[in-house]
Amino acid sequence: MLTRRGFLHTTALGSLLSGATTHHAAKAKRVIFLFQHGGPSQLDLFDWKPNLAKLRGQELPESVRQGQRLTGMTAYQASFPVASTIFPFAQRGKSGAWMSDLMPHTAKIADELCIMKSLHTEAINHDPAVTFFQTGFQLAGRPSIGSWLSYGLGSENQDLPSFVVMISQGRGNSQALADRMWGSGFLPTKYQGVKFRSGKDPVLYLSNPDGYTAGARRRFLDDLGQLNQIRLEEYQDPEIATRIAQYEMAFRMQTSVPELADLSNEPEATFAMYGPDSRKPGSYAANCILARRLAERGVRFIQLFHRGWDQHGTLPKQIQWQCEDTDQATAALITDLKQRGLLDNTIVIWGGEFGRTVYSQGELTATNYGRDHHPRCFTMFAAGGGFKGGHTHGETDDFSYNIVKDPMEVHDLNATMLHLLGVDHLRLTFKFQGRHYRLTDVHGKVIREVLR
């Protein structure tokens, strides 16, 4: 008997692109998204504003703010003193890109980077801003970007998930990070991200219980699969097909994941390249090594969330901690991929959900300041996969408060990334509740200027 729910799900699946189907020639096969959760300060890392030092401590002109929305944390401040960065900047590489001394390792690979200074977003608080970045919408319930890619492009490795997530914790202030950020929304659940943990078992319940053999597990899955197949034929519910497929994937992962997570065969040079934390399971550096190993094995979308960038106070101390934890490993990952011939077909993206304000949140001193959330402009960078290395896109005003050249929406970045993967963002759709949805909603355009 085919229920109404089963019929609707089956109809929706009719819009599914078959595995590895593309709309045009692709330059990239996969994505590694290094998401810096909390909102890194563009003013202290990439968006050099030398004239701000002369204005330090002065009130931010109302002509710059233009009555724009503020968070509840600073909306009632008596004043908005300009907080110029205390960290030196220099031009890096042949491209001459301005970068802070806080990121010396990343600075050495400046000519590999496409630095995008004109990103802007709709949300001003963390959860809706991260949700917007991951799903193209501020409210929960839509598929994450990794799920869209898994749905549209399929998998290159049948023994590993096509979408893997890892989380590391920095030493700064952290915000909550919900599992729905890598959820499949209204797509079938087979496309949701699989979260890898640190420790002996990267995936929960992957190991067999003591005394339970692999042969016994195989026989159990065969019998369970037959029962689920009977149910699938009766109800035609694609979630039952997902359940069958996921049980089989879990069985294959019992072999593939331990081999993947075992770094004992990595040479000493790898750990030296990625830094002192790279031997520590669950660290950002160790996760970067795993990201490279996942890329080698054909995983489609690899997302690293690093928490701790929410620096409302004592920013100078906390941002140094974050850069110490991430800078070397980020540069090492990009260098490592290039040395192995993988960077050309792997997109690496670095950035957070929004930027930080030019004015100080709280007291401004000679050595200390904080910065509030700032969605009006922020900086991200990309490397590999067809992005133009040694290129800086976009420009902000003298206060890094408003965009004055080449604005770039989050939807534009997603459309551009999909384009490099061979996917037309207008055609990657899924019918749900009578509407054809897409990652970029009703927005987005490919930014050709950042492509090589």
Secondary structure, 3 states (H helix, E strand, C coil): CCCHHHHHHHHHHCCCCCCCCCCCCCCCCEEEEEEEECCCCHHHHCCCCCCHHHHCCCECCHHHHCCCCCCCCCCCCCCCEECCCCCCEEEECCCCEEEECCCHHHHHCHHHEEEEEEEECCCCCHHHHHHHHHHCCCCCCCCCHHHHHHHHHCCCCCCCCCEEEEEEECCCCCCCCCHHHHCCCCCCHHHCCEEECCCCCCCCCCCCCCCCCHHHHHHHHHHHHHHHHHHHHHHCCHHHHHHHHHHHHHHHHHHHHHHHHCHHHCCHHHHHHHCHHHHCCCCHHHHHHHHHHHHHCCCCEEEEEEECCCCCCCHHHHHHHHHHHHHHHHHHHHHHHHHCCCHHHEEEEEECCCEEEEEECCCCCCCCCCEEEECCCEEEEEECCCECCCEEECEECCCCCCEEECCEEHHHHHHHHHHHCCCCCCCCCEEECCEEECCCCCCCCCCHHHEC
